[in-house]
Amino acid sequence: MKRGKIEAATGRLVRRLNDLGRVTDQPGRLARTFHSAAMRRANTLVGQWMRDAGLKVKVDAVGNLIGRGEGSRPGAKTLLLGSHLDTVLDAGRFDGALGVLLPIVALGELRRRGVQLPFAVEVLGFAEEEGVRFASAYLGSKGYAGRLRAADLGQRDARGLSVGEVLRGASGRFQLPKAAHRGRDLLGYVEVHIEQGPVLESRKLSVGVVSGIAGQTRVRLTFRGRAGHAGTTPMSLRRDALAGAAEFVLAAEACARRDPTLVATVGTLLVSPGASNVIPAEAVLTLDVRHARDATRRKALQQLFSRARRIARERGLTLDWRQTQDDDAVACSRELTALLARSVRAQQHGRCLELTSGAGHDGVVMSAMAAIAMLFVRCRGGLSHHADEYVAPADLEVALRVIVDFLERLATVAVT
Ligand SMILES: [Zn+2]
């Protein structure tokens, strides 16, 4: 693509990322969660950009925003490109949004230049990926891929509303959706995402391809003991749920530290009744364990489960161990990734780095219906899930060039 054109397109992408970054449920910080008012506004805004790129827009039963463009060949297969439009709390403006907005700008550029792709494309803005509102991730892509289950609908948010109630909404009706496509009708799913880690930066590269996504398991643990007076209950007679939880937090940290490729995190802790002069009766915490090898992750979970049971036994507590998410590691498609890597080398002075992703992505769910490939884009300091998340325009330009190049390459090789 000519220099001036791609610079203008990059400028458009930067402006849109900024505009979408202001669509929030919480003044002063970015937060968009599943089916919130800001998510509806985001769908309207991004839907307009999709239309400007020549795509036909709809929102599916789960709330996913879908922009579709037909291929020049009738009955051609479909290439899916996308990411999520929800955010964490106090989020940056690139996580998720980049993977939705960049393909829209790329397709707009091809259209401007009169290029017609032989295959159909769908740009997907998933309604939920982060697991913020319901502590259960991928509700959007699960709905699209036909993998939403009745159990997912029972998850409740902080106000006690369930996923099912939210989806039934005003109409009172909701059916678990079937997959949006048959696998054989798809060319694949390509996701552009910020790296959310420091590797590309350390190698002085704008972009890289992903070989696979680490598996991850999330567990919600509840330790229950007995409340009591903080002044009159001797230490030997206490059943302090928070002290048990604290012991478990340190055990999880120690377990993961024994293996430099394993990570384990306790990210939330809720204590009740929560008064300075009352012994905690209940502590609810979440555990998140990830590894590129499924066997390693499972072994760590087994060890932590045994440890939690022992802590409960020794302290006279009860333990409730509830797995809320369990996703095995996912390998990216070799063919699609090789093609993407060729585009990367063409736009990055012959250099392409392959990375594994420690973060989960919609590609995990989408791999059940399509071959997947991912492009990672360098972010400053590897920082993500933070308001200071930043991608330099020069890196956005390289990523945009890569996706345009990839679409044109795919047009020449795709069996449609
Ligand atoms: Zn993300």
Residues whose N, C-alpha, C, O or C-beta is under 5 A from the ligand:
A	BS01	ZN	D95 G96
